[in-house]
Amino acid sequence: MAKRKNNAGTVKKKQITEKNLKANRNYKDTVFRMLFSDRKNLLSLYNAVNGTSYKNPEELEIVTLENAIYMGMKNDLAFIIATNLFLYEHQSTYNPNMPLRDLFYISSEYQKLVDHKSLYSSVLQKISAPNFIVFYNGTEKKEDRWENALSDAYETPDKEPRLELKVLTLNMNEGHNKELMEQCQTLREYAKYVALVRKYKKEMKLDAAVKCAVDECIQSGILAEFLKKNRAEVIAVSIFEYDKEEEEKKLRKAEYEAGYDDGKKLGITEGEIRKAKETAIELTKVGMAKSQIAAILKVNENMLRQWLEK
């Protein structure tokens, strides 16, 4: 890929062509997923979390259900190593419903992994033991780690629930879980990138803040190769990601003030559409192709054109 100039007059030259983008990778929903979809990075993260020292990324068997969507969300990463199954999820807002979401997801995982005919055999069907971890970089909670249990949601508390699922959440903001960050360079540098976006977002509009954060990281050697290779895509998904984060915060505030009611779902839908339109306009301004924008926002191009014409 050709080197990019820094002056504003060459914005279009900074864009990755649609052809190159498609050849590079399919769009992911977050920068976290883009980074750790790489087996080497994922193995490094796994080793840091578990205190292990696996060297061969091929020992990871990726089993993420790419087309499985629950309540509008996909699981970020699912993999098997040493016969254990791990579900990794990135969250920028606190969500106490992760155990229930993971219950839905793990059910589909097992349906994919297990031969249904074996369920009727007299031989016990062995399965990979599941592990559920959320990597949190929101601003609401300050603890290094916490655990949510499915049984917390039961209307009738049970000291020994017949069905339980526990999700461990690790705070990956700068200053938290220092030992974990020291063991995983990619996670540490990702936290620095997030901190820079938030810093610049206080001083300028989101799209400008993301671009400044990307450029500073490249100049400082933070995720440099990854950002050089995926600059346009990282900017695009970051704008959409942080727009969504802000919208979720506003919705949570509204829910707190007005209480949960039957109109909540309608409010979420309207808010997401409005933010998607705003994001589409911003990405058009920086010269991104409509087909790429439509892929990021998960809408068809006809709808996108209607948004941009209004």
C-alpha positions as CSV (number, residue, x, y, z in Angstrom):
1,M,0.0,0.0,0.0
2,A,1.4,3.4,-0.9
3,K,2.4,5.8,1.9
4,R,-0.1,8.4,2.8
5,K,0.5,12.1,3.0
6,N,-0.6,14.0,6.1
7,N,-2.1,17.1,4.5
8,A,-5.9,17.5,4.4
9,G,-5.8,18.0,0.6
10,T,-5.0,14.3,0.1
11,V,-7.9,12.8,2.0
12,K,-9.1,10.8,-1.0
13,K,-5.6,9.4,-1.5
14,K,-5.8,8.0,2.0
15,Q,-8.9,6.0,1.2
16,I,-8.5,2.3,0.5
17,T,-10.2,1.4,-2.7
18,E,-13.3,-0.7,-2.5
19,K,-11.6,-3.6,-4.3
20,N,-8.6,-3.6,-1.8
21,L,-11.0,-3.3,1.2
22,K,-12.9,-6.4,0.1
23,A,-9.7,-8.3,-0.5
24,N,-8.4,-7.2,2.9
25,R,-11.2,-8.5,5.1
26,N,-14.9,-8.4,5.6
27,Y,-16.2,-5.6,7.8
28,K,-16.2,-6.2,11.5
29,D,-18.4,-4.3,14.0
30,T,-15.6,-3.1,16.2
31,V,-11.8,-2.4,16.2
32,F,-11.5,-5.0,19.0
33,R,-12.9,-7.7,16.8
34,M,-10.7,-6.6,13.9
35,L,-7.6,-6.9,16.0
36,F,-8.4,-10.2,17.7
37,S,-9.8,-12.0,14.7
38,D,-6.1,-12.4,13.9
39,R,-5.1,-15.8,15.4
40,K,-1.7,-14.5,16.7
41,N,-3.3,-11.6,18.5
42,L,-6.0,-13.8,19.9
43,L,-3.6,-16.4,21.2
44,S,-1.6,-13.6,22.9
45,L,-4.8,-12.4,24.6
46,Y,-5.7,-16.0,25.6
47,N,-2.3,-16.5,27.2
48,A,-2.4,-13.2,29.1
49,V,-5.9,-14.0,30.5
50,N,-5.1,-17.6,31.4
51,G,-1.4,-17.4,32.4
52,T,-0.4,-19.9,29.7
53,S,2.3,-19.9,27.1
54,Y,1.0,-21.4,23.9
55,K,3.1,-20.5,20.9
56,N,1.3,-22.0,17.9
57,P,-1.8,-19.9,16.8
58,E,-3.0,-23.0,14.8
59,E,-3.8,-24.6,18.1
60,L,-6.8,-22.2,18.2
61,E,-9.9,-23.6,16.5
62,I,-12.1,-20.6,15.6
63,V,-15.8,-21.5,15.9
64,T,-17.4,-18.1,15.9
65,L,-20.9,-18.2,14.5
66,E,-20.6,-15.4,11.9
67,N,-24.3,-15.4,11.0
68,A,-25.8,-15.8,14.5
69,I,-27.4,-12.7,15.8
70,Y,-29.2,-12.4,19.1
71,M,-31.1,-9.3,20.1
72,G,-29.3,-7.4,17.4
73,M,-25.8,-8.4,18.6
74,K,-23.2,-11.0,17.4
75,N,-20.7,-12.7,19.6
76,D,-17.3,-11.3,18.9
77,L,-15.0,-14.3,19.1
78,A,-15.5,-18.0,19.9
79,F,-12.7,-20.6,19.8
80,I,-11.6,-23.9,21.2
81,I,-8.2,-24.6,22.7
82,A,-7.1,-27.7,24.7
83,T,-10.7,-29.0,24.5
84,N,-12.1,-25.9,26.2
85,L,-14.5,-23.5,24.5
86,F,-14.1,-19.7,25.0
87,L,-16.5,-16.9,24.1
88,Y,-14.9,-13.5,24.1
89,E,-17.1,-10.4,23.9
90,H,-16.2,-6.7,23.8
91,Q,-18.5,-4.2,25.5
92,S,-18.3,-0.4,25.8
93,T,-21.3,-0.2,28.0
94,Y,-22.2,-2.2,31.1
95,N,-24.7,-5.0,30.3
96,P,-26.0,-7.2,33.1
97,N,-27.7,-9.4,30.6
98,M,-24.6,-11.0,29.2
99,P,-25.2,-14.4,30.9
100,L,-28.6,-14.7,29.2
101,R,-27.2,-13.7,25.9
102,D,-24.3,-16.1,26.2
103,L,-26.8,-18.9,27.1
104,F,-28.5,-18.4,23.8
105,Y,-25.2,-18.3,22.0
106,I,-23.6,-21.3,23.6
107,S,-26.7,-23.3,22.8
108,S,-26.2,-22.6,19.1
109,E,-22.5,-23.4,19.4
110,Y,-23.2,-26.8,20.8
111,Q,-25.8,-27.4,18.1
112,K,-23.1,-26.8,15.5
113,L,-20.4,-28.7,17.2
114,V,-22.3,-31.8,18.3
115,D,-23.6,-34.5,16.0
116,H,-27.3,-34.6,16.7
117,K,-27.5,-38.4,16.1
118,S,-25.1,-38.9,19.0
119,L,-27.6,-37.5,21.4
120,Y,-29.7,-40.6,21.1
121,S,-26.7,-42.9,21.7
122,S,-26.1,-44.9,24.9
123,V,-22.6,-43.4,25.0
124,L,-22.1,-40.1,26.9
125,Q,-21.5,-37.2,24.4
126,K,-18.5,-35.2,25.6
127,I,-18.5,-31.5,25.0
128,S,-16.0,-28.6,25.4
129,A,-16.3,-26.9,28.7
130,P,-17.5,-23.3,28.1
131,N,-15.8,-20.1,29.4
132,F,-17.4,-16.7,29.1
133,I,-15.3,-13.5,29.2
134,V,-16.2,-9.9,28.4
135,F,-13.6,-7.2,27.7
136,Y,-15.0,-3.9,28.9
137,N,-13.8,-0.4,28.0
138,G,-16.7,1.7,29.0
139,T,-16.7,4.6,31.5
140,E,-19.5,3.5,33.8
141,K,-17.8,0.9,36.0
142,K,-14.3,1.3,37.6
143,E,-13.6,-2.1,39.0
144,D,-10.8,-4.2,37.4
145,R,-13.1,-7.2,37.2
146,W,-16.5,-8.5,38.1
147,E,-18.8,-11.5,37.6
148,N,-22.4,-11.7,36.4
149,A,-24.5,-14.9,36.9
150,L,-27.5,-16.1,35.1
151,S,-29.1,-16.9,38.4
152,D,-29.0,-13.1,39.2
153,A,-31.9,-12.8,36.7
154,Y,-34.1,-15.4,38.2
155,E,-37.3,-13.9,39.6
156,T,-37.2,-16.4,42.5
157,P,-33.7,-16.6,44.0
158,D,-32.2,-20.1,44.3
159,K,-29.2,-20.9,46.4
160,E,-28.4,-23.9,44.2
161,P,-29.8,-23.0,40.8
162,R,-30.3,-26.0,38.4
163,L,-29.0,-23.9,35.5
164,E,-26.1,-21.5,36.0
165,L,-23.8,-19.5,33.7
166,K,-21.2,-17.1,34.9
167,V,-19.6,-14.3,32.8
168,L,-16.3,-12.8,33.9
169,T,-15.8,-9.1,32.8
170,L,-12.3,-7.6,32.6
171,N,-11.8,-3.9,32.5
172,M,-9.4,-3.0,29.7
173,N,-9.2,0.7,30.1
174,E,-5.8,2.3,30.8
175,G,-4.8,1.9,34.4
176,H,-6.8,-1.3,35.0
177,N,-5.6,-4.9,35.1
178,K,-2.0,-3.8,34.7
179,E,-0.6,-7.4,34.8
180,L,-3.0,-8.5,32.0
181,M,-2.0,-5.4,29.9
182,E,1.7,-6.1,30.4
183,Q,1.2,-9.6,29.1
184,C,-0.7,-8.6,25.9
185,Q,0.9,-5.8,23.9
186,T,-2.0,-5.6,21.4
187,L,-4.6,-5.2,24.2
188,R,-2.4,-2.6,25.9
189,E,-2.0,-0.6,22.7
190,Y,-5.7,-0.9,21.9
191,A,-6.5,0.7,25.3
192,K,-4.2,3.6,24.4
193,Y,-6.0,4.0,21.1
194,V,-9.4,4.1,22.9
195,A,-8.0,6.7,25.4
196,L,-6.8,8.9,22.6
197,V,-10.2,8.8,20.8
198,R,-11.9,9.8,24.0
199,K,-9.3,12.6,24.7
200,Y,-9.7,14.1,21.2
201,K,-13.5,13.7,21.3
202,K,-13.7,16.2,24.1
203,E,-11.9,18.8,21.9
204,M,-13.5,18.2,18.4
205,K,-16.1,16.4,16.4
206,L,-16.0,12.6,16.5
207,D,-14.8,12.0,12.9
208,A,-11.9,14.4,13.4
209,A,-11.1,12.9,16.8
210,V,-10.9,9.4,15.4
211,K,-8.6,10.5,12.6
212,C,-6.3,12.4,15.0
213,A,-6.2,9.3,17.3
214,V,-5.3,7.0,14.3
215,D,-2.6,9.4,13.0
216,E,-1.0,9.9,16.5
217,C,-1.0,6.1,17.1
218,I,0.8,5.5,13.8
219,Q,3.3,8.2,14.5
220,S,3.9,6.8,18.0
221,G,4.2,3.2,17.0
222,I,0.9,2.2,18.7
223,L,-0.8,-0.5,16.6
224,A,1.1,1.2,13.8
225,E,1.2,-1.6,11.2
226,F,-2.4,-2.6,11.8
227,L,-3.6,1.1,11.5
228,K,-1.5,1.7,8.4
229,K,-3.0,-1.4,6.7
230,N,-6.6,-0.8,7.8
231,R,-6.7,3.0,8.2
232,A,-9.9,3.7,6.3
233,E,-11.8,0.8,7.8
234,V,-10.7,1.6,11.4
235,I,-11.8,5.2,11.0
236,A,-15.2,4.0,9.6
237,V,-16.0,1.4,12.3
238,S,-14.7,3.7,15.1
239,I,-17.0,6.5,14.1
240,F,-19.9,4.1,14.0
241,E,-18.8,2.4,17.2
242,Y,-18.5,5.6,19.2
243,D,-21.7,7.0,17.8
244,K,-23.4,3.9,19.0
245,E,-21.8,4.1,22.4
246,E,-23.0,7.7,22.8
247,E,-26.5,6.7,21.7
248,E,-26.6,3.9,24.2
249,K,-25.6,6.3,27.0
250,K,-28.4,8.7,26.1
251,L,-30.9,5.8,26.0
252,R,-29.8,4.5,29.3
253,K,-30.2,8.0,30.8
254,A,-33.7,8.3,29.3
255,E,-34.6,4.8,30.6
256,Y,-33.5,5.8,34.1
257,E,-35.5,9.0,34.0
258,A,-38.6,7.7,32.4
259,G,-38.5,4.0,33.5
260,Y,-38.7,1.0,31.3
261,D,-41.9,1.0,29.3
262,D,-43.3,-0.6,26.1
263,G,-42.0,2.3,24.0
264,K,-38.3,1.5,24.8
265,K,-37.7,-0.6,21.8
266,L,-39.1,2.0,19.4
267,G,-36.8,4.6,21.0
268,I,-33.8,2.4,20.4
269,T,-34.7,1.8,16.8
270,E,-35.3,5.4,16.0
271,G,-32.1,6.5,17.7
272,E,-29.9,3.9,15.9
273,I,-31.4,4.9,12.5
274,R,-30.7,8.6,13.2
275,K,-27.1,7.9,14.2
276,A,-26.6,5.6,11.2
277,K,-27.8,8.5,8.9
278,E,-25.4,10.9,10.6
279,T,-22.5,8.4,10.2
280,A,-23.3,7.8,6.6
281,I,-23.1,11.6,5.9
282,E,-19.8,11.9,7.7
283,L,-18.3,8.9,5.8
284,T,-19.4,10.3,2.5
285,K,-17.6,13.6,3.3
286,V,-14.3,11.7,3.6
287,G,-14.8,10.0,0.2
288,M,-15.8,6.5,1.2
289,A,-17.7,4.5,-1.4
290,K,-21.4,4.0,-0.8
291,S,-21.0,0.3,-1.1
292,Q,-18.5,0.3,1.8
293,I,-20.7,2.6,3.9
294,A,-23.7,0.3,3.3
295,A,-21.6,-2.7,4.4
296,I,-20.6,-1.0,7.6
297,L,-24.1,0.2,8.5
298,K,-25.7,-3.1,7.4
299,V,-28.2,-1.4,5.1
300,N,-28.9,-1.8,1.4
301,E,-27.5,0.8,-1.0
302,N,-31.0,2.1,-2.0
303,M,-31.8,3.0,1.5
304,L,-28.4,4.6,1.9
305,R,-29.0,6.8,-1.2
306,Q,-32.4,7.9,0.3
307,W,-30.7,9.0,3.5
308,L,-28.0,10.9,1.6
309,E,-30.5,12.7,-0.7
310,K,-32.6,14.1,2.1
